[in-house]
Amino acid sequence: TAIRYCTQGGIWRDPSYANCKKTTLLELQRLIDNIKNGLAPNRIADYLINLTIVTNPYTGKLQKSEVQIVSDILDNVTHISNHIGNITNGEVENFLEIASSVIDVTNRPSWQALINEDKEGASRILHNVERYIRIKAKSSNSFDEHVKRFTKNNFVEIGYKPIIDIQFPKATANGLAFNNDATSGFFLPQDSLQN
């Protein structure tokens, strides 16, 4: 339901769509709930493709209630995938694309509204990404299988490395000596840091 208030001077304010929900999102939520409850066959791959389209930032920003629905859907997909244990690379790519779209800066007002209501914000999505990637890594047992996905808002790489390719710091008399060529980083878009 959209809400629109009138000022004391009789001027209409802009409407609030915060509680509006796309019917496609509600339908995807119902379908995935049915899979989780054992009432429907597993068609997660198809539903993730549809969810990728619905959450694409180019189709418009998500309302607060829609961000909650997508978070619930990703919770359920992660739960289902944990029990099935078989996640395809395509499913990983779509899952990460959805997460990237939802945490996109265009949806910041919706996240802020959820945080103001003491509900989880983007951390819930990122927690599901972490859990989902762990499930994928556990189910993958081949050195040949490798997933690398870079989206606008996240980067994930999953793959096995031979032990010889893994380097640990060396113990020295002064403590640990690290490889000077090793670097790590975390990048955020500049506009995501603004209020």
C-alpha positions as CSV (number, residue, x, y, z in Angstrom):
1,T,0.0,0.0,0.0
2,A,1.3,3.4,-0.9
3,I,0.9,6.2,1.6
4,R,0.6,9.9,0.9
5,Y,0.4,12.6,3.5
6,C,-0.9,16.1,3.3
7,T,0.8,19.0,5.1
8,Q,-1.0,21.3,7.4
9,G,-1.0,23.9,4.6
10,G,-3.0,21.4,2.4
11,I,-0.1,20.5,0.1
12,W,0.4,16.8,-0.8
13,R,3.8,15.3,0.1
14,D,5.5,12.8,-2.1
15,P,3.9,9.3,-1.8
16,S,5.8,6.6,0.2
17,Y,6.1,3.2,-1.6
18,A,8.1,1.6,1.2
19,N,5.5,-1.1,1.8
20,C,4.8,-1.9,-1.8
21,K,6.0,-5.2,-3.2
22,K,6.4,-6.4,-6.8
23,T,4.1,-9.4,-7.4
24,T,7.0,-11.2,-9.2
25,L,9.0,-11.1,-5.9
26,L,6.0,-12.4,-3.9
27,E,5.5,-15.2,-6.4
28,L,9.3,-16.1,-6.3
29,Q,9.2,-16.1,-2.5
30,R,6.2,-18.5,-2.5
31,L,7.8,-20.8,-5.0
32,I,11.0,-21.0,-3.1
33,D,9.2,-21.5,0.2
34,N,7.4,-24.4,-1.5
35,I,10.8,-26.0,-2.4
36,K,12.0,-25.5,1.2
37,N,8.9,-27.1,2.6
38,G,9.2,-30.1,0.2
39,L,6.0,-29.1,-1.7
40,A,7.6,-28.5,-5.1
41,P,10.6,-29.9,-7.1
42,N,13.9,-28.0,-7.0
43,R,13.9,-25.3,-9.7
44,I,16.2,-23.0,-7.8
45,A,18.3,-22.3,-10.9
46,D,15.3,-21.0,-12.8
47,Y,14.1,-18.9,-9.9
48,L,17.6,-17.3,-9.4
49,I,17.6,-16.3,-13.0
50,N,14.2,-14.6,-12.6
51,L,15.3,-13.0,-9.3
52,T,18.4,-11.6,-11.1
53,I,16.1,-9.9,-13.6
54,V,13.7,-8.5,-11.0
55,T,16.5,-7.1,-8.7
56,N,18.6,-5.5,-11.5
57,P,19.2,-1.9,-10.5
58,Y,18.4,-0.8,-14.1
59,T,14.8,-1.9,-13.5
60,G,14.4,0.6,-10.6
61,K,15.3,0.7,-7.0
62,L,13.9,-1.8,-4.5
63,Q,11.5,-0.7,-1.8
64,K,12.2,-1.5,1.9
65,S,9.7,-4.4,1.9
66,E,11.2,-5.8,-1.3
67,V,14.7,-5.8,0.1
68,Q,13.4,-7.8,3.0
69,I,11.7,-10.3,0.6
70,V,14.9,-10.7,-1.4
71,S,16.8,-11.2,1.9
72,D,14.3,-13.9,2.9
73,I,14.6,-15.6,-0.5
74,L,18.4,-15.7,-0.3
75,D,18.1,-17.1,3.2
76,N,15.9,-19.9,1.9
77,V,18.1,-20.5,-1.2
78,T,21.1,-20.9,1.1
79,H,19.1,-23.2,3.4
80,I,17.9,-25.4,0.5
81,S,21.4,-25.5,-1.1
82,N,23.0,-26.5,2.2
83,H,20.7,-29.6,2.3
84,I,21.1,-30.4,-1.4
85,G,24.8,-29.7,-1.4
86,N,25.0,-29.4,-5.2
87,I,25.3,-25.8,-6.5
88,T,26.2,-25.1,-10.1
89,N,28.5,-22.4,-11.2
90,G,25.6,-20.6,-12.9
91,E,23.6,-20.6,-9.6
92,V,26.6,-19.1,-7.9
93,E,26.9,-16.4,-10.5
94,N,23.2,-15.5,-10.3
95,F,23.2,-15.6,-6.5
96,L,26.2,-13.1,-6.4
97,E,24.5,-10.9,-9.1
98,I,21.4,-10.7,-6.9
99,A,23.4,-9.9,-3.8
100,S,25.3,-7.2,-5.7
101,S,22.1,-5.7,-7.0
102,V,20.4,-5.6,-3.6
103,I,23.4,-3.9,-1.9
104,D,23.8,-1.4,-4.7
105,V,23.9,2.2,-3.7
106,T,20.6,2.9,-5.4
107,N,18.9,0.8,-2.7
108,R,20.6,2.6,0.2
109,P,17.4,4.5,1.3
110,S,15.7,1.1,1.7
111,W,18.6,-0.3,3.7
112,Q,18.6,2.8,5.9
113,A,14.9,2.4,6.6
114,L,15.4,-1.2,7.6
115,I,18.3,-0.3,9.9
116,N,16.2,2.5,11.5
117,E,13.6,-0.1,12.3
118,D,16.3,-2.3,14.0
119,K,16.2,-4.8,11.2
120,E,19.3,-6.2,9.5
121,G,20.7,-4.3,6.7
122,A,23.2,-5.3,4.0
123,S,25.0,-7.5,6.5
124,R,22.3,-10.1,6.2
125,I,22.9,-10.3,2.4
126,L,26.7,-10.5,2.9
127,H,26.2,-13.2,5.5
128,N,24.2,-15.3,3.1
129,V,26.8,-14.8,0.4
130,E,29.5,-16.1,2.8
131,R,27.4,-19.1,3.8
132,Y,26.5,-19.9,0.1
133,I,30.1,-19.7,-1.0
134,R,31.1,-22.1,1.9
135,I,28.5,-24.5,0.7
136,K,29.7,-24.3,-2.9
137,A,33.3,-24.8,-1.7
138,K,32.4,-27.8,0.3
139,S,30.5,-29.4,-2.6
140,S,33.4,-28.8,-5.0
141,N,36.1,-31.4,-4.8
142,S,37.9,-30.9,-8.1
143,F,41.0,-28.9,-8.9
144,D,39.5,-28.3,-12.3
145,E,36.4,-26.6,-11.0
146,H,37.0,-22.9,-10.5
147,V,34.5,-20.0,-10.1
148,K,35.5,-16.4,-10.4
149,R,32.8,-13.8,-10.3
150,F,33.2,-10.0,-10.2
151,T,30.1,-7.9,-10.0
152,K,29.7,-4.2,-9.4
153,N,29.6,-4.7,-5.6
154,N,31.4,-7.9,-4.8
155,F,34.1,-10.3,-6.0
156,V,34.3,-14.0,-5.2
157,E,36.7,-16.6,-6.3
158,I,36.3,-20.3,-5.4
159,G,38.8,-23.0,-6.3
160,Y,41.2,-25.5,-4.9
161,K,44.9,-24.8,-4.8
162,P,47.6,-27.4,-4.4
163,I,49.4,-27.1,-1.1
164,I,52.5,-26.0,-2.8
165,D,50.7,-22.9,-4.1
166,I,49.7,-21.8,-0.5
167,Q,52.3,-19.7,1.3
168,F,52.3,-19.0,5.0
169,P,54.4,-16.5,6.9
170,K,57.8,-17.9,7.9
171,A,58.9,-17.9,11.5
172,T,62.0,-15.8,12.2
173,A,63.8,-14.7,15.3
174,N,61.9,-11.4,15.2
175,G,58.5,-13.0,14.7
176,L,56.7,-13.7,11.5
177,A,58.0,-12.7,8.1
178,F,55.4,-12.1,5.5
179,N,55.7,-12.3,1.7
180,N,56.3,-8.7,0.6
181,D,54.6,-9.3,-2.7
182,A,51.3,-10.3,-1.1
183,T,48.5,-7.7,-1.0
184,S,44.9,-7.6,-0.1
185,G,42.3,-5.0,-0.4
186,F,38.7,-4.1,0.0
187,F,37.2,-1.5,-2.3
188,L,34.0,0.4,-1.9
189,P,32.5,2.9,-4.3
190,Q,33.0,6.5,-3.1
191,D,29.2,7.2,-3.2
192,S,28.5,4.3,-0.8
193,L,30.4,6.1,2.0
194,Q,28.2,9.2,1.9
195,N,25.2,9.8,4.1
